[in-house]
């Protein structure tokens, strides 16, 4: 259901559990951003395993940026809260191409236009991990091997292609420097990412090993 334009908007997966105070905490942090500047909030979470077992996820400092949002999503949809100006801009700039993940799209689009990104390392919800989730929490050897297989079989490549196609369709509203990063991230000839974007540091994952691994995958033609 659509919310009024002057309201904060929270995304919710129906089977996840918000902890008490999640919304008030998000609004309190978002309200520190001037009203005219769009802002997006997201938080860490606890994993709710089968049988009711709760697993803690270590909160860490993250570096939100458009260059990161091109290749990685750090804002989980079930934790996102948007400021009134952010939701207005999102509604006014719908992409022509369908992005693969709504939360990844919000992260990329809003960093692309210069929004304030607030990542709260304090867990604010219980996340139910399903066996059929497209990604889910990146915890343990099994999850990492699954991601390696998605890299090998071309799944990541397709996601990146669709993600970037959606961003190119709204490129006119992105900041000039971010339009340049989007253009730089692609090969001038043929499909796929350009490894020089990783070497320049304009495109990166949250960790140096992650950026190096993706740079190598790009050079190998996997992306």
Order of alpha helices (4+ residues) and beta strands (2+ residues): beta-beta-alpha-beta-beta-beta-alpha-beta-alpha-alpha-beta-beta-alpha-alpha-alpha-alpha-alpha
